[in-house]
Amino acid sequence: MPAETPIRLSARQACVRFGALEALGPIDLSVRAGECVVLLGPSGCGKSTLLAALAGLQAVASGAVQADATGGSDIPGVVFQEPNLMNWATAQDNVALPLALAGVGKVERLGRAQKALKQVGLTSFSAAYPRTLSGGMRMRVALARALVNEPSALLLDEPFAAIDELGRRALDDLVLEAKRDQHLAVLFVTHSVDEAVYLADRILVLSPRPGRIMAEIAVPDVPRDPAFLTSPTFADAAAAARRVLSAQLVAA
């Protein structure tokens, strides 16, 4: 990623503590526009905590975090492990919620919600209620809601873990398309090495608590298509990530 590309997400010696428990850090991190960085690591190492801090949902005990969304919304788009949709509202109204909270007029917000639903392939389901949608479709609605403000940064916390493999790959492709088309900075948490390699420009492997960056694995800039999944490039990056994770298990 060229050095002149703007940094949209950053952490500088960031630490998070819960009482006496050191949960995370110190962490130094930067994610540039048009880049996807994926966080890998054991459960409890602070991956979700770091995302929450960057989203403004978790205070840091020391250091600093920043989501610089110059050129777009001043709040990153966030997708959690659960879609967290309003069951009494249509897909369109769920997607339009951030705009309604921001005071955007009805005509504009519904138009922008329709645009976001089209982006995730759900135009014909705009009037559907969450209970009538599959798990993958509900997550598409959540992704559209995260994109509706046209943010320049996107934070995703294991959003597709409960989706079947084909549906998960389709959702991963939507993230890659949004990154490319909107030049988004993407920070993605997953436990899946294969998903990490498929999505990432860089993979950061975190240590057990307190989470610190133990290794950085660069994934070559090649097309993310079915052929990539069976390529030596994919296998080499996945093997490198698994070696680091296995070394942590042995050390523990």
DARA-V149041 format. One record per residue. PHI is phi in radians with two decimals (* if undefined). D_FIRST is the distance of its C-alpha to the first C-alpha in Angstrom with 2 decimals. Layout:
PHI	D_FIRST
PHI	D_FIRST
//
This chain:
*	0.00
-0.99	3.85
-1.12	6.42
-1.40	8.52
-1.17	7.08
-1.15	9.95
-1.43	10.46
-1.82	12.89
-2.27	14.15
-2.62	15.04
-2.36	17.78
-2.23	19.31
0.88	22.03
-1.34	22.98
-2.27	26.16
-2.18	28.26
-2.22	31.91
-2.03	34.62
1.16	37.74
-1.48	37.96
-1.45	35.38
-1.46	31.98
-1.64	29.71
-2.70	26.19
1.78	24.54
-1.30	23.79
-2.11	20.20
-2.03	17.12
-2.68	14.14
-2.52	11.30
-2.25	9.62
-1.62	7.55
-0.98	8.93
1.41	8.38
-2.10	7.37
-1.98	10.40
-1.91	11.42
-1.95	14.92
-1.73	17.65
-2.07	20.34
2.83	23.51
-1.16	27.29
-1.00	29.13
1.49	29.68
-1.52	26.73
1.83	25.49
-1.07	22.73
-1.17	24.61
-1.11	25.62
-1.12	22.09
-1.08	21.46
-1.08	24.83
-1.13	24.07
-1.19	20.92
-1.43	23.12
1.43	25.80
-1.77	28.21
-2.49	28.42
-1.35	29.05
-1.65	27.55
-1.36	30.19
-2.75	28.20
1.33	24.84
-2.64	22.87
-2.24	20.66
-2.60	19.31
-1.96	18.26
-1.70	17.35
-1.81	17.86
-0.93	18.26
1.68	19.02
-2.50	20.35
-1.16	22.58
-1.51	22.78
-2.21	23.04
-1.11	20.43
-1.29	21.70
-2.26	23.05
-2.19	24.42
-1.66	26.68
-1.13	28.34
-1.92	31.21
-1.17	31.05
0.93	33.53
-1.59	35.03
-1.42	38.28
-1.16	40.79
-1.57	43.10
-2.03	40.58
-1.22	39.34
-0.99	35.78
-1.07	35.48
-1.22	36.84
-1.09	34.61
-1.16	31.50
-1.35	33.01
-0.95	33.83
-1.02	30.98
-1.25	31.99
-1.10	35.64
-1.15	35.03
-1.51	33.30
1.44	36.41
-1.25	35.06
-1.06	38.05
-1.05	39.11
-1.07	38.63
-1.16	35.08
-1.19	33.98
-1.24	35.57
-1.13	34.00
-1.23	30.51
-1.13	31.37
-1.10	32.43
-1.08	29.17
-1.19	27.24
-1.14	29.75
-1.10	29.28
-1.06	25.53
-1.78	26.40
1.37	29.35
-2.15	32.18
-0.96	33.81
-1.35	37.18
-1.99	37.14
-1.11	36.76
-1.64	40.38
-1.38	40.21
-1.67	40.65
-0.91	38.50
-1.14	41.47
-1.63	41.61
-1.83	37.98
-1.25	36.61
-1.04	34.23
-1.15	31.30
-1.21	32.39
-1.10	32.76
-1.22	29.19
-1.10	28.14
-1.09	30.15
-1.08	28.40
-1.17	24.97
-1.06	26.38
-1.09	27.70
-1.21	24.31
-1.65	22.89
-1.14	26.00
-1.43	25.07
0.93	21.91
-1.26	19.77
-1.83	16.15
-2.41	15.75
-2.32	17.40
-1.99	18.91
-2.28	20.64
-1.90	23.15
0.81	24.34
-1.25	25.30
-1.99	26.25
-1.08	27.97
-1.63	31.40
-1.66	30.65
-1.08	31.79
-1.03	29.41
-1.15	29.45
-1.12	29.13
-1.13	26.29
-1.12	24.29
-1.11	25.08
-1.21	23.87
-1.02	20.60
-1.10	20.21
-1.11	20.97
-1.10	18.17
-1.12	15.68
-1.14	17.41
-1.12	17.29
-1.01	13.55
-1.23	13.20
-1.26	16.23
-1.90	15.87
0.93	12.14
-1.39	12.92
-1.55	11.40
-2.11	13.29
-2.07	14.84
-2.19	17.25
-1.79	20.16
-2.66	22.03
-1.77	24.52
-1.61	23.86
-1.10	21.90
-1.09	21.94
-1.12	20.59
-1.04	17.79
-1.17	16.71
-1.11	17.25
-1.57	15.08
-1.48	12.27
-1.50	8.76
-2.44	10.06
-1.94	13.77
-1.90	15.43
-1.75	19.12
-1.69	21.51
-1.38	24.90
-1.02	28.22
-0.89	29.42
-1.33	28.47
-1.12	24.95
-2.35	22.60
-1.32	19.35
-1.66	20.80
-2.77	17.99
-2.15	14.32
-2.09	13.84
-1.50	10.76
-1.83	11.66
-0.97	11.10
-1.40	9.86
-2.23	13.51
-1.01	15.74
-1.61	16.98
-2.46	20.67
-0.96	23.88
-1.13	23.48
-1.08	20.27
-1.14	22.48
-1.97	24.78
-1.57	22.46
-1.03	22.22
-1.05	18.43
-1.10	19.26
-1.08	22.19
-1.16	20.46
-1.16	17.79
-1.13	20.69
-1.11	22.92
-1.09	20.59
-1.13	20.38
-1.18	24.15
-1.09	24.94
-1.16	23.43
-1.12	25.24
-1.15	28.44
-1.08	28.39
-1.15	28.39
-1.12	31.39
-1.14	33.26
-1.13	32.69
-1.21	33.97
//
